[in-house]
């Protein structure tokens, strides 16, 4: 990777002693379960309260990932700076799909001072495919970490442990079932719920028992009020539903409508 930008500046910031002990670059574990279709927001942190970095001006590293058939960089040509080196930074990202690798770098601009302490340095995102099987393990590891101060001198930064995430079962809850759309304020609508919300690109098709379309929900709609596409009241009975993501089917099921 090309050398990072550097500029001359002042000495160590008060309150942080210079140290030759290696400082860790780590990946913070995202909160919540990992589901098919989710976006993995990876935050990279430098240092810690007990082991801060001294005078960091620029940093570069390689991020390797596994299960490439089920995960891809969301923005292969973009990377966002964390607050630690802001303001006035340059960012760099290059995706090499054949190597399951993204090269990442961040540097302060010429004339800026090195930063002291610890904190979030970069943010980069991946997306899990909708067809990722339950239990799929996706791991991220750091390699070839290089850091420098404002004079271009190398700083002792090393890669922290790899981060492994496991795809959980995609659960869509459909409640109440049966429902009673009689406008009495109780169970008037059936709702399709998913942890993290129903993505706007999903489509929900309501059909009668013969498979004829009754109502289509899209663009983030998650509730059915018991009316057809022309807003006429649907007859009481059993209905089928199918949740689609593009050409794929996320879930099928049966609904009961009672009046």
GIZIZI-V617954 format. One record per residue. RES is the residue in one letter. NEAR is the number of other C-alpha atoms within 8 Angstrom. Layout:
RES;NEAR, RES;NEAR
This chain:
X;4, X;3, X;4, X;11, X;10, X;15, X;11, X;8, X;10, X;5, X;4, X;10, X;7, X;5, X;4, X;10, X;7, X;6, X;5, X;5, X;5, X;7, X;12, X;11, X;12, X;10, X;12, X;8, X;7, X;7, X;4, X;4, X;6, X;10, X;10, X;14, X;9, X;9, X;9, X;10, X;9, X;12, X;13, X;12, X;13, X;14, X;13, X;10, X;7, X;4, X;7, X;13, X;12, X;13, X;12, X;14, X;15, X;15, X;13, X;14, X;12, X;12, X;12, X;11, X;11, X;9, X;10, X;8, X;5, X;9, X;11, X;10, X;9, X;8, X;9, X;9, X;8, X;9, X;12, X;8, X;12, X;12, X;9, X;9, X;13, X;9, X;6, X;7, X;11, X;8, X;12, X;11, X;12, X;9, X;10, X;8, X;6, X;5, X;5, X;10, X;12, X;12, X;13, X;13, X;12, X;15, X;14, X;17, X;10, X;7, X;7, X;9, X;12, X;12, X;11, X;12, X;11, X;12, X;11, X;11, X;14, X;12, X;12, X;11, X;11, X;13, X;12, X;14, X;11, X;7, X;7, X;10, X;7, X;8, X;8, X;9, X;10, X;12, X;11, X;11, X;10, X;13, X;9, X;8, X;12, X;10, X;13, X;15, X;14, X;16, X;9, X;9, X;7, X;8, X;9, X;9, X;11, X;9, X;11, X;9, X;8, X;9, X;9, X;8, X;8, X;9, X;15, X;10, X;8, X;8, X;6, X;9, X;8, X;9, X;9, X;9, X;9, X;9, X;13, X;11, X;13, X;6, X;6, X;6, X;5, X;6, X;9, X;13, X;12, X;13, X;11, X;11, X;10, X;10, X;7, X;4, X;6, X;11, X;6, X;9, X;9, X;13, X;13, X;11, X;13, X;12, X;13, X;11, X;8, X;5, X;7, X;7, X;9, X;10, X;10, X;10, X;12, X;11, X;8, X;10, X;7, X;10, X;9, X;9, X;8, X;10, X;11, X;10, X;8, X;5, X;6, X;7, X;7, X;7, X;5, X;8, X;7, X;10, X;12, X;13, X;12, X;12, X;12, X;13, X;11, X;8, X;5, X;6, X;10, X;8, X;8, X;9, X;7, X;8, X;10, X;11, X;15, X;9, X;6
